[in-house]
Amino acid sequence: MTYFTTRRSTLALAIALVAPGLSAGAILANPAIAASASAPAASSETANVQINDLFALRRASDPQLSPDGTRVIFSVSQPVALGVPQSLIWIGDVAARTAKPWGGGEGVRGGSARWSPDGTRIAYRGRSGDKSGILVANADGSNPQMIAELRGTNELLPGSDDDFLWSPDGKRIAFVSAVDGPEPSMDGDPMVITRYGYRPMNGYPKRFVDNRRLHLFVVDVASRDVKQITHGLRSEHSIDWSPDGRKLAFLSNYEPDPDMTFNYDISVVDVDSGAITRVTETKSAEYAPRWSPDGKTIAFLGLKRDKTSSETNMEDTHVWTIDVASGQRRELGAVIDNRQSRAAWSPDGRWIYFTVQARGNVGLYRLPAAGGGVERVGPPATMRADVGGFSLQKNGTIVAALATPGNLAELYTLKPNRTDPPVAITSLNANILAKRAVGEVSAFTFRSFDGREVEAFLTKPVGLDPWAAKKYPLIVMIHGGPHGQQGPTFNHKAQVYAARGWAALMVNYRGSTGYGQGFSDAITRDQNGGEAKDILAGLDAASAQNPWIDTDRLGIEGGSYGGQLTNWLITQTPRFKAAIPWAGISNLVSFNYTSSYHDYLEQEYGGKPHVDGIMDMLWERSPIRYVQNVKTPVMFGHGDRDFDVDPSEDDQFFIALRDVGVEAMMLRYPREGHGMRETQHIADFLQRSIDWYETHFSSEPRTTTVNTRMK
């Protein structure tokens, strides 16, 4: 399961430092903040990364260049004292390399900002009073007007892309919004459930899906007249206008029961008549359709295998094109054996740009639309950065959000076919990180139990003296997915550990992305097998290469699939002194039937659990089956509204561990789903993690200098 540590993710003085909009009265009136009144504010003299930095660190995303390429509108994630970080809209001057909040003040609250084709207006998702929808304002942020309300759904629809776009002539905006389906309400007494996919993507605020369907709409910007374009029982989303403004490309699942089989196909709808034409009809999934500038071809991200998952796919997505008239498909991305995403046409139609995961990082590449060799656009591979969103214009300007080893994502300009380093436009965190010492992250490879080469990343303690007699604890931090990757870019949690004099080890075990399809497939029908051995082999290699690592003070943690591996590894070895699984799976059988991702294990094992002896395989690799072997104290963490991995996975293992006599504790965070979103929860869990490790690394718990704990 893909685990997102969002990525969206105290005295009155401390809160004022990180959230100046809160008054001292509001702070002291809130028990969750007032309880931290003894915690010191992060001092400007502090050398190391602090937990409280979470309340100030910002990240840039979703850059969108103006039509003339001179300005860029983008989103900034701004933490708040309590709750989910705000999304604020900023604007930057590309040539001047400056940026500021859009519309004055701290910036307009909203996201998905998009320029009109003539560059005079900006549409964005936001609120007006008690309504949520699409607003349009002048390019300077003045005179915002809501032109259409948006209605969402909690239905499981991963892979959805753009949900509103300007028409090429700038007169209309196409958007995606939800309408009620025909099923009976699940809010009654009793609650009547008829759908196979009754569990929602996000359990808050409803426990079951709302039975809404996403459909396509078009609004006339001048008159605000709204027209519904598609209807029916299937959801449509991920839209793109044809260059002539007559059609919309979109995704829909045409399987007899879309809840049972995850399979998006591309279609095109005539905006005036509502006539729909299927463009693809495959057993595999397609994503993110994009019209070519001449309107003859659609680029998309696609798979080839019959079994796909509504969660994370074992198969890497590649860039494809399809000729709309003939239906002829081409897999352009086959020249790169790695996962690709974010495909976009160059304005002249000659190139398709896209991102590629490779060896713990994400780079920007391009391919000739006619086929041919691939080119790396940037950043230089030596920079070890991750490209998030990017935007390009006719004048050749490319702006991308880049996360680096020293910072969260900032905006940079890139040049195709150049070795020049990217040039920064924003410096959102300079006032904080310039004063922080960051632990060095080094990459190394090792041979695992079967001779396979595996890569790992070691974050070293700040102030490390490798020649001294001192030994340093190490925390193994396991990524989720399992088809994901870790790398050397800035990881706040690892840096907080480094600041305390602890190392952190991240292993891109078999099954991880960024190392080719064969490496990803090596986990097939072998969960908690080879990849668990890879992690232990990586730990052995790190310890052998770095004698300063204290092998008597080892911790282990991970989220989602990383939590599952944490649960498994403590049944296989007693070498870890403390374990902290977040949203981990303890029983693969019960997980399959309680998760909203009903097709995930079917993809990994080649069938549903009741066929081909798969049920026995799942039980054989379930951590709870071997609970009698556990000696490691465990602190479980889980979101109370997690429907990806039900909290009952913790409930089972917690009771089983207590039956065995192993120390165990559970943390259950209200309002949280599969990943942690609220900043105060992230800070609280990190502080409790530190305390848990310190308690079990020594006979006498050490005092901590930062206290963000919620009471």
Summary of the structure (lengths in Angstrom):
residues: 711
radius of gyration: 25.1
end to end distance: 30.4
largest distance: 77.3
contacts: 2507
relative contact order: 0.10
helix: 19%
strand: 32%
